[in-house]
Amino acid sequence: MVLAFTISCKSARSVVASGKVDEKLTAKQLIRESGRRESDFKTLQAKVKIDIIQDLKESSYTVNLRMEKDKTIWISATLGLARAMITSDKVQFYDKINNQYFDGDYRLLSDLLGVELNYQKVQNLLIGEPLFNLKDDQYIISINDNSYILQPKNQSQLLELFLLFNPSHFKMDSQQLMQPLKRRFLQVDYLKYQDVDKEILPQNINIIAIEDSEELNVMMEYKSVSVNEDVRFPFKIPSGFEEIILDNAK
């Protein structure tokens, strides 16, 4: 996977991924280098164009994304018609079009993507870093095209994991999770990256989530990205809205 990109916008420069794989690199060295290249911003804000295809229906949105690293993710649609706030222990959102709100835990997002999520995993998905702590398992390394592939030394029957790293900046090229017994599959592809004040951040992300015969496709394009500026997270669920209650039997 040899990637070549052009200039994108004033504050961000698309990354030319010209690095070559090193066939002698070990799994431990790859994990160490990935950790060394972790994002170091304090805050991030961006406009994100989101295209969603589900049940043969396509919809497009442009949202404002704000993040205080390791603490808060805030997403707001145009005119505040919908707004979400994600913290370490809560997922909240409201939708003024349908007069609904949700105030609960991560099961809503986990059900949507078909994999158990927490704050760290959601944040890492959005910034191109591994969903899992690589220090929690033993891994083996291989090479595919121009990506390093990392997979657990002993793949679980419950969850098969493949992580593809870019040799230029050691961010993710792709994250692939399979749950054969539940007939679930999640693939997150990072098609382009951009350099924002020396932070390597995604520019285009494609997400495919499959469960049985149902498929969700999400395409995200990050625009007007900036880091380390003051950000606010205004959020208040309007009165009179109907609460979304998850089915505990699911």
C-alpha positions in Angstrom: 0.0 0.0 0.0 2.1 2.9 -1.3 0.3 6.2 -0.6 1.0 9.5 -2.1 -1.0 12.6 -1.1 -1.2 16.2 -2.1 -1.5 19.5 -0.1 -4.9 19.7 1.6 -5.5 23.0 3.5 -3.8 25.9 5.1 -3.3 24.5 8.6 -2.8 20.9 7.6 -0.5 19.2 5.1 -1.3 15.8 3.7 1.3 13.2 4.6 3.3 11.5 1.8 3.6 7.9 3.1 6.8 6.9 1.3 8.3 4.7 4.0 9.3 1.2 3.2 8.8 -1.9 5.4 11.8 -3.3 7.2 11.7 -7.1 7.0 13.9 -7.4 10.0 11.7 -5.4 12.3 10.4 -7.4 15.2 6.9 -7.3 16.8 8.4 -5.8 20.0 10.1 -3.1 18.0 7.0 -2.3 16.1 4.9 -2.0 19.3 7.6 0.2 20.8 7.7 2.5 17.8 3.9 2.7 17.6 3.9 3.8 21.3 6.6 6.4 20.6 4.5 7.9 17.8 1.3 8.3 19.9 -0.4 11.6 19.5 0.6 14.2 22.0 -2.0 16.9 21.5 -4.0 18.3 24.4 -7.1 19.4 22.4 -8.3 18.8 18.8 -11.1 20.3 16.8 -12.2 19.7 13.2 -15.1 19.7 10.8 -15.9 16.2 9.8 -17.9 15.2 6.7 -19.6 11.9 7.4 -21.3 9.7 4.8 -23.3 6.7 6.1 -24.8 3.8 4.1 -27.1 1.5 6.0 -30.0 -0.7 4.8 -29.4 0.7 1.3 -30.0 4.2 2.6 -27.4 6.9 2.2 -27.1 10.0 4.4 -24.5 12.8 4.7 -23.7 15.1 7.6 -21.1 17.7 8.5 -20.3 17.9 12.2 -18.0 19.7 14.5 -15.7 17.4 16.4 -13.9 18.6 19.6 -11.7 16.5 21.8 -9.8 16.9 25.0 -7.4 14.0 24.8 -8.1 11.1 27.2 -11.1 13.1 28.7 -13.9 14.2 26.4 -15.1 13.7 22.8 -17.8 16.2 21.7 -19.7 16.1 18.4 -22.3 18.6 17.2 -24.3 18.6 14.0 -25.3 21.8 12.1 -27.3 24.2 14.1 -27.0 21.9 17.1 -29.8 19.7 15.8 -27.9 16.7 17.3 -25.1 16.6 19.8 -23.1 13.9 21.5 -20.6 13.9 24.4 -18.5 11.0 25.3 -16.5 10.7 28.5 -14.7 7.9 30.3 -17.9 6.5 31.8 -20.8 8.0 29.8 -22.2 8.2 26.3 -24.8 11.0 25.9 -26.5 12.4 22.9 -29.7 14.1 21.9 -31.5 14.5 18.6 -33.8 17.5 18.1 -35.4 16.2 14.9 -36.8 13.1 16.6 -37.0 14.6 20.2 -34.9 11.8 21.6 -32.0 11.5 23.9 -29.6 8.8 25.3 -27.8 9.0 28.6 -26.0 5.8 29.4 -22.9 3.6 28.9 -20.9 2.3 26.0 -23.3 -0.5 25.0 -25.0 1.8 22.5 -21.8 2.3 20.5 -20.6 -1.3 21.1 -23.9 -2.6 19.6 -23.5 -0.2 16.6 -20.0 -1.4 15.7 -20.2 -4.9 17.0 -17.2 -4.8 19.3 -16.9 -3.9 23.0 -15.9 -0.2 23.2 -14.7 2.2 25.9 -13.4 5.7 25.8 -9.9 4.8 24.9 -11.0 2.6 22.0 -13.3 5.3 20.6 -10.6 8.0 20.8 -8.0 5.7 19.2 -10.3 4.8 16.4 -10.8 8.5 15.6 -7.0 9.4 15.7 -5.6 6.4 13.9 -4.1 4.4 16.8 -4.6 0.8 17.9 -7.9 -0.1 19.5 -6.2 -2.4 21.9 -3.3 -1.9 24.4 -0.5 -3.8 22.6 1.2 -4.5 25.9 -1.6 -6.8 27.0 -0.7 -9.6 24.7 2.0 -11.3 22.7 2.1 -10.6 19.0 3.7 -11.8 15.8 4.6 -9.6 12.8 4.3 -10.1 9.1 4.2 -7.9 6.0 1.4 -7.3 3.5 2.2 -5.0 0.5 3.7 -2.0 2.3 2.1 -2.4 5.7 3.3 -4.2 8.8 0.6 -6.7 10.1 0.5 -7.3 13.8 -1.7 -10.2 15.2 -1.9 -11.9 18.6 0.4 -14.9 18.8 -2.6 -17.0 19.9 -5.7 -15.7 18.1 -8.9 -16.2 20.1 -11.8 -18.1 18.7 -14.0 -15.3 20.1 -12.0 -12.4 18.5 -9.5 -12.5 15.7 -7.5 -9.3 15.4 -5.3 -7.9 12.6 -3.6 -4.5 12.9 -1.9 -3.0 9.8 0.7 -0.3 10.5 2.0 2.3 8.1 5.9 2.1 7.9 6.2 5.9 7.4 4.6 7.1 10.6 3.5 3.9 12.4 -0.1 5.0 12.6 -2.8 2.5 11.5 -3.4 1.6 7.8 -6.2 -0.7 8.9 -7.8 -2.4 12.0 -9.7 -5.6 11.4 -11.7 -7.5 14.0 -13.6 -10.7 13.4 -16.0 -12.5 15.8 -16.8 -15.7 13.8 -19.1 -17.1 16.4 -21.2 -14.0 16.4 -20.8 -13.5 12.6 -19.5 -10.0 13.2 -16.7 -8.1 11.3 -15.3 -4.6 11.8 -12.8 -3.0 9.5 -11.5 0.5 10.0 -9.3 1.7 7.1 -7.2 4.9 7.3 -6.9 6.0 3.7 -5.1 9.4 4.2 -3.3 11.2 7.0 -2.4 14.9 7.5 0.3 16.7 9.5 -1.3 19.3 11.8 1.4 21.2 13.8 3.6 18.0 13.8 0.7 15.8 14.8 0.0 13.0 12.3 -3.8 12.7 12.3 -6.3 11.0 10.0 -7.7 12.7 7.0 -10.0 10.0 5.6 -11.4 7.0 7.5 -13.7 4.3 6.2 -15.5 2.0 8.6 -17.3 -1.2 7.7 -19.3 -3.0 10.4 -21.1 -6.3 9.5 -23.3 -8.5 11.7 -25.0 -11.4 10.0 -26.5 -9.9 6.8 -26.6 -6.3 8.1 -23.9 -3.9 7.0 -23.0 -0.4 8.1 -20.6 1.8 6.1 -19.2 5.1 7.5 -16.9 7.4 5.5 -15.3 10.3 7.4 -13.3 13.2 6.0 -11.5 15.5 8.5 -11.3 19.1 7.4 -10.1 22.4 9.1 -8.2 20.4 11.8 -6.4 22.3 14.6 -4.8 21.2 17.8 -4.1 22.7 21.2 -6.6 25.6 21.0 -9.1 26.4 23.7 -12.3 24.3 23.3 -15.7 24.2 25.0 -18.1 21.3 25.3 -21.6 22.8 25.8 -24.1 20.0 26.3 -27.6 20.0 27.9 -30.3 17.5 27.1 -33.5 19.5 26.3 -36.5 19.0 28.5 -39.4 17.0 27.2 -37.3 14.6 25.0 -38.0 10.8 25.0 -35.2 8.7 26.5 -33.8 5.9 24.4 -33.8 2.7 26.5 -31.7 -0.2 25.3 -33.1 -3.7 25.3 -31.3 -5.5 28.2 -31.9 -8.8 26.5 -29.8 -7.9 23.5 
